[in-house]
Amino acid sequence: MHEGRPVPTPPAQAPPSGPIGGDPDAAAPELGKLNVDYTIPGVEPDDTDPYRWHTGEKRDHGGEDAIEVIDLVKQFGTTRIQNGLNLGLPNDEVSMVLGPSGTGKSVLIKLIVGLLYPDAGDILVHGESVPNMTDDELFEMRKKFGLLFQDGALFGSMNIYDNTAFPLRQHTDKSEDEIAEIVNRRLREVGLAEAHYKMPNELSGGMRKRAGFARALVLDPAIVFFDEPDSGLDPVRTALLCELIREIHEENGGCYMVISHDLGTARRIADFIAVLWKGRIVESGPSEELFNSDNDFVRQFLNAEVDGPLAMD
């Protein structure tokens, strides 16, 4: 059993030691190779094919994947959020997962970082299966991650300096002098060099997002997750945050995964786009190719067109 994990959703029994749903000694399955039952108990199947727009096509980006999601299924009650989702996100690029509201984009991040267990399928980060990690392995894996939540998720009782220093104090044995050097550098990068001793409630929404971004970077993560970073920001502050994300990615590299439904943000920062709908990826690939896709759903969503498969349900 995975006891002691910070925020798990335990399965009915301990997960297998190998890829979920398979032989413990088997290698991780190739994309699309698991035989997954996509029907939902107690729910009559629709006579029409809800996935007729989902080609699942992944256009070549010419590099290695940092994150690979394989036949992922996650269900809450009778609601299936991920329904056989396959996705690969490239190293050293800013990737955006776009989709209508309520399609499980934030749940996908929680599954990738191990805060939720999938019901079937597998998630590989740099080739390692996240759902099958021990607590110690997961703790080490999370040192590779930086995460910017929608509201910044700052501790209200700590000033900005201590909020930013928190991961370093929790996950490293660095001295306070070393921590100060890192924190000061990251706060300068996000334009908060003079905000060390301010409390979160003294900052604007945009400043809180930037403080959360600084905290996400202090461990020099290989992968940074952004959960709707543009949420609650006006157009000008959204543009400034996008510019900051691009600048810092160009300096640091790594895999950036941005969850959003904002097309302006996608056009500003995305190298790679995956479009999520009804629990699966409709299509993914380099952003320029996706914005010119001939897929009816992708074209409708990425060009904000009225006519197309997506309706006001």
N, C-alpha and C positions, 0 to 999 in steps of 0.2 A: 504494500500500500504506500501511497505517496503522502505520508504524514508529515506535518510541519511545513508544507508549502504555503506561502503567504496567502494567496487568494484562489485556492483550487475549487473546481466544481467536480468532486470525486465521481468516478464511474461506479456502477454497482459492484464491480470487482476490480482487482488490480489490473492495470493495462499490461498487455503482453510485453515481453522483453524485446521482440522484434517489431517490424512495421505493423501498425495497428490493423487487426483483422486478418493477419497472416501467420505463417510459420515463423517462430522466434528466430530461426537461423537463416531465414530468407533475406535476400538483399531487398532494398527499398524498391517498390514496383515502379515501372516506367509510367509516364503520364498516360492516363486513360486505360490502364490495364486492370484495375480492380473491378470486380463484378459487384456493383453496389445496387441494392434495391432502393429505388428513389420514390416508391409509393409511401404515402403517409397513412398509418393505421387510423381507421375511423373516418377517413376523408375519401369520398368517391373521386376517382380520376376524371379529369376533364377530357371530353371527346376530342377536343382540338389539341394540337401539339404546342404547349406553351414555350417550347425551346426551338421553334422553327427558325428564329433569327440567330440562334447561338451556334455559329460556325465553330467556335472554340479556336479559331485560327490564331496562331501566335506568329506574327511576322518577325523575321530574324533581326536581332539587334546587333549581331556580330560579336557578342561577348559571352562571359560566363554568368550564370545566375547565382545571386547571393541567397535568394529565397526561392524554394520550390514547394508549391502546394499541390498535393496529389489526391484527386478524387475525394475531396473534403466534404464531410457531411456533419452538420451541427443542427440539432433540433431542440426546441424548447416546447414541451407539451406536444401539441399536434402541429406546431408551426415549424416548418423546416427553413432555417435561415440560410445555411449553405447546403447545396443539393448536388453534390458531385462536382465541386469547384476545382478546376485546374488552373494554375497560374505560376509563371516564373518571372521573377523580378531581377533585372541585371545589376551586377556590380558597378560601382562608380558612375551611376546615373541617378537622376531625380525621376522617380516613377510615381505616377498618379493612378490611384484606383478611383474611378469616377462611376457614379450611378445615381439613380433617383433616391430620394430619402426613404429610409426604412428597408434598404436592400442588404443590410448586414455588414456594412463597410467597417464600422467600429468593432463589431464582433470578430471580424477577420484579424484585426490587430491583436486582440486579446488571445485568440487562438495561436497566433504566431509566437507571441512572447510567453506562452504557457500559463496564462491566467485562466484559460478555459481548456477543457479536454474536448477533442473532436469525438463524435460518435462513430465515425469511420474515416478512413483515409490517413494521410500522413503529411507532415510538414517538415521540410528539411531546411536547415539554416547552415550554410557552408558545408552541406553534405551530411549533417547530423540530424537525426530524428528528434524533434522537440518533444512530442507526446510521450516518447519512451525514455526520456532522461530521468535519472535519479534526482532527488532534491539537490544534492551537491553539484551534479552536472548542470542542472538548470540554473543554479545560483551563479556558476561560472559563466554560463552562456549569456546570462542577462548583463554581464559586464560589457558585452559587445554592443548592447542596445542603449540608445537614447530615445526618450519618449516625450513629445510635447502634446499635452492634452488640450482639449478645446478651450478651457478657461485658464490654462497655465498650471493649474493644480498646485499652487504654492501653499506652503504651510502658513496659516494666518498668524501664528504666534511667533514666527521668525522673521527677521529682517531679510532683505534681498541677498546680502552677503551670505548669511547662514543658510538660506534656502539653496543658494548655488553651491555652497560647500558641502551640503548634506551627503550627496553620493560619494564624495571623496572620503569623508569621515566614516561612512558606513562600509565602503568596499575596498579601501586601501589603508596602508599603514604610513602614509605620507605625514611628514611633520607639518605643523601649522604654517611655517614659513613657506614650504612647498605648496601647500593648499592655497595660501594667499596669492602666490604668484600665478597659479592657474586660474583662480576665481577672478582676480583683477583683469587678467588677459581676456577671459571670456566675456566679462561684463563690458569691457571696452569694445569688443567686437560687435556687441549688440547695441551699443550706444547708451549704456547705463553706467558709465564710469563714475558718475556723481550720485548714484542711487543706492550705494552700499547699505546705508543705515535706514533707508525708508522701509516702511511696512507695506505688505501687499495692498492693503486698503487705501494707501496713499497714492497708488499708481493708477493710471488709466488702463483700460482694457488692452490697448496695444502694448503698453509698457510691461504689463504682466505677461503677455505672450512672449515678449523678448526676454524677460527674466527666465521664463520657463525654457526658452530655447538655450540660453546660456547654461542652465542647469543640465539640460540634455546633452551638452557637449563636453562637460568637464572630464569625463572618463575617456575621451577620445574614441567614441564608439565607431564601430565598423558599419553599423546600421542605425539610422535614425528614423523614427516613426512620427508622423505629424497627423494628429486626429483633428481634421477640419481646422487648420490654423487660421483660416480666414473668417471663421464664425464670429459674429458679433462686431466685426470691424467695418468701418466705413470704407468706401472705395480707395481713398488716398492712403489710409493706413494699411489696407490690404496690399496695395501696390508696393509700399515701402517694405512690408514684411516679405513679400515675394522677392524683392530685390536683395534683401538680406539673406534669405535662404540660398539664392543663387550664388551670391558672393562667397558665403561661408562654404558651400559645397565645392566651389572651384578651388578654394584654399585647402580644404581638408580631404576631399574625395569621399569615397564610401557609398553605400546604398542608402538613398533617401526614399522612404515610402510615404507618400502624401495621400491622405484620404480626404475627398472633397466631392461636392457636386457643382462647384463654381467653375464655369468655363473660362472666365477671365484669368483665374489662378492657373488653370491648366495651360493656357496659351503663354503665360509669362514664364513658367518654370519647368514644365514637363519635358523631359527627354523621351520618356516612354509612358504610354497610357494603356490601362486595362479598363474595359467597360464592364461593370457588374450589373446584372439584372436577374431577378428570380433565382438567386442562389448560385448562379454560374457566370463565368466570364463569357461575354458575347464575342469579344475579339480583343486582341492586345497586340501592341507593336510600337515602333517609333512614332512619336507624336505627329509628325508631319504626315505620315501615311494614314494614321487613324483619322485625322481631320479631313482626309480626302477619301475615306472608305466608301465603298459602294454598298455596304451593308445598310439596309433600310433603318434598323434601329440605331446603329452607331451614328449614321448621318443625321437622323432626327435629333438625337440627344446632343451631339457635339455641336450642332448648328442651331439648337434651340428652335426647331421647326414645329409648327402646330400639327401638321399632317404626318402620320406614321404609326408604327405599332404601339408606341407609348401613349396611353390615354389617361384622362383624369379618373382613375378608379375610385 
